[in-house]
């Protein structure tokens, strides 16, 4: 790891610790880097408070830490995700499984399938996870909160 990356990681960890300390939360913080990107993992008994309803608090925390980091490192913003007790990883796995299930259905019935409305991040997960299927394609349709991924057999394109 080069020195600039270490500085960024230390800064991000410090920012997360600062926020969690102000909230009075007991936690362990760990940094992981892997094939699926960089993660800052928070382990805590107070996960429901930090995750919030449907992950809203976790999304807000992620956004806040990214904005703080982007302000400090505008020239080379590092990509990362925050996770609390593996909530994000489980959610990503669920989205990938759902996408693969829809893809199998599309392959079998040779008809397009629409997934439920998703935010941009979730749609990106679907598009990326289905790139390995040579006989289907994906596209996003709809506007705003109703935007969703449509999976189609390649012969209908």
ZAKOLBA-399118 format. One record per residue (C-alpha): residue in one letter; x, y, z. Coordinates in steps of 0.2 Angstrom, whole numbers, plus 5000, padded with zeros to 4 digits. Layout:
ZAKOLBA-399118
PT   type     xx     yy     zz
PT      a      X      Y      Z
...
This chain:
ZAKOLBA-399118
PT   type     xx     yy     zz
PT      x   5000   5000   5000
PT      x   5007   5017   4995
PT      x   5008   5031   5008
PT      x   4994   5041   5000
PT      x   4982   5027   5001
PT      x   4987   5024   5019
PT      x   4983   5042   5023
PT      x   4966   5041   5015
PT      x   4962   5025   5025
PT      x   4968   5033   5041
PT      x   4958   5049   5037
PT      x   4942   5039   5033
PT      x   4944   5028   5049
PT      x   4947   5044   5059
PT      x   4931   5052   5052
PT      x   4920   5036   5056
PT      x   4927   5035   5073
PT      x   4924   5053   5076
PT      x   4905   5052   5071
PT      x   4902   5035   5081
PT      x   4911   5042   5096
PT      x   4900   5058   5096
PT      x   4885   5046   5095
PT      x   4891   5037   5110
PT      x   4891   5020   5101
PT      x   4902   5005   5106
PT      x   4910   4997   5091
PT      x   4925   4989   5083
PT      x   4931   4996   5066
PT      x   4940   4986   5053
PT      x   4946   4990   5035
PT      x   4945   4976   5022
PT      x   4951   4977   5004
PT      x   4946   4963   4992
PT      x   4940   4959   4974
PT      x   4923   4968   4978
PT      x   4931   4984   4984
PT      x   4936   4993   5000
PT      x   4925   4991   5015
PT      x   4925   4999   5032
PT      x   4917   4986   5043
PT      x   4908   4992   5059
PT      x   4904   4978   5072
PT      x   4892   4984   5086
PT      x   4878   4978   5097
PT      x   4869   4994   5092
PT      x   4867   4990   5074
PT      x   4848   4993   5073
PT      x   4851   5011   5078
PT      x   4865   5014   5065
PT      x   4857   5004   5051
PT      x   4840   5012   5053
PT      x   4824   5007   5044
PT      x   4828   4999   5028
PT      x   4846   5004   5029
PT      x   4842   5023   5029
PT      x   4854   5028   5043
PT      x   4868   5017   5036
PT      x   4865   5026   5019
PT      x   4866   5043   5027
PT      x   4882   5038   5037
PT      x   4890   5032   5021
PT      x   4885   5048   5012
PT      x   4892   5059   5026
PT      x   4909   5050   5027
PT      x   4910   5050   5008
PT      x   4907   5069   5008
PT      x   4920   5072   5021
PT      x   4932   5062   5012
PT      x   4929   5070   4995
PT      x   4932   5087   5003
PT      x   4948   5081   5010
PT      x   4954   5072   4994
PT      x   4945   5080   4980
PT      x   4959   5076   4967
PT      x   4959   5057   4971
PT      x   4943   5051   4979
PT      x   4945   5033   4985
PT      x   4930   5022   4982
PT      x   4924   5013   4998
PT      x   4908   5007   5007
PT      x   4904   5007   5025
PT      x   4895   4991   5032
PT      x   4888   4987   5049
PT      x   4887   4969   5055
PT      x   4888   4964   5037
PT      x   4871   4972   5033
PT      x   4877   4979   5016
PT      x   4886   4962   5011
PT      x   4870   4952   5014
PT      x   4859   4965   5005
PT      x   4871   4964   4990
PT      x   4871   4945   4990
PT      x   4852   4946   4991
PT      x   4851   4958   4976
PT      x   4863   4947   4966
PT      x   4853   4931   4970
PT      x   4837   4939   4965
PT      x   4845   4945   4948
PT      x   4851   4928   4944
PT      x   4834   4921   4948
PT      x   4826   4933   4936
PT      x   4839   4929   4923
PT      x   4836   4911   4924
PT      x   4817   4914   4922
PT      x   4821   4925   4907
PT      x   4832   4912   4899
PT      x   4818   4898   4902
PT      x   4803   4908   4896
PT      x   4812   4919   4883
PT      x   4802   4934   4889
PT      x   4809   4950   4898
PT      x   4806   4952   4916
PT      x   4805   4968   4927
PT      x   4813   4969   4944
PT      x   4806   4979   4958
PT      x   4811   4998   4959
PT      x   4829   5000   4965
PT      x   4841   5015   4969
PT      x   4855   5018   4957
PT      x   4868   5008   4967
PT      x   4856   4992   4968
PT      x   4853   4994   4949
PT      x   4872   4994   4946
PT      x   4874   4978   4956
PT      x   4861   4970   4945
PT      x   4869   4976   4929
PT      x   4886   4970   4934
PT      x   4881   4953   4941
PT      x   4872   4949   4925
PT      x   4886   4953   4913
PT      x   4892   4935   4914
PT      x   4876   4929   4905
PT      x   4880   4930   4886
PT      x   4862   4927   4881
PT      x   4853   4941   4891
PT      x   4855   4960   4892
PT      x   4849   4972   4905
PT      x   4843   4990   4904
PT      x   4835   5003   4917
PT      x   4818   5010   4914
PT      x   4807   5022   4923
PT      x   4810   5038   4932
PT      x   4815   5043   4949
PT      x   4809   5031   4963
PT      x   4801   5020   4950
PT      x   4817   5016   4940
PT      x   4820   4998   4939
PT      x   4831   4985   4929
PT      x   4823   4975   4915
PT      x   4831   4959   4910
PT      x   4829   4953   4892
PT      x   4834   4938   4882
PT      x   4847   4944   4869
PT      x   4836   4938   4854
PT      x   4823   4951   4859
PT      x   4835   4966   4858
